[in-house]
Amino acid sequence: MKEIKLIKNRSDIGAGTRGSDLGIDAIEIAAINKNDDYFNLYAYENVETENETIYNKVNNSFAKRIGSVVNVCTRLSNSVENSLKNNTYPVVLSGDHSSALGTISGIKAAHPEKTIGVVWVDAHADVHSPYTSPSGNIHGMPLAAALADDNLDFKINDVSEETVGLWDKMKNIGIEGQKVKHEHVVYFGVRDTEEPEEGLIAKNEIKNYSVAEMRYRGF
């Protein structure tokens, strides 16, 4: 059994609302209140965040604060990669969903020759891109970046050259190119999607186990 390494990424800049960065501390406080010393048992690392950029109103409406998201996901990717290369098992605790890209990219960077699979447990598919996103919130894009899929068949936004460049950086965090193939992704409980996401899922035949199916069959 490998030694566990806790990686704490208190970032919430990929979301449309502040607050998810507080989740890690809430879990730790709950553990203390239950006399659970889990968080004292293992080494940990804090990933440097850029949460202050949430107050910068000058950003691209199709990929809000993408420059900072790239920076944070790159740091997280490096932490995960280093943990695996040092033969420790990274348990990543994060704020908003954009950080999932950093985790996946770090695993692929540590094991570029291996096939990566993703089990995505969420109400949302998170396969928007700057070209398809109705909100511009990047917490709806991490899996698309890991798949390196722009989903141009459903393009609705004209994206600036600067954002295109940063989006390309997002897709190449950790190691260049696709981190996971569409056929190696499975969804559990996805039920709140927009047309571009539904099109991508159908085109690539990504399996989604519905909530009703999970309740019927059991986990």
Buried (B, 14 or more C-beta within 10 A) or exposed (E): EEEBBBBBBBBBBBBBEBEBBEBBEEBBEEBEEEEEEBBEEEEBBEBEBBBEBBEEEEBBEBBBBBBBBBBBBBBBBBBBBBBBEEEBEBBBBBBBBBBBBBBBBBBBBBBEEEEBEBEBEBEBBBBBBBBBBEBBBBBBBBBBBBBBBBBEEBBEBEBBEEBBEBBEBBBBBBBEEBBBBBEBBBBBBBEEBBEBBBBBBEEBEBEBBEEEEEEEEEE
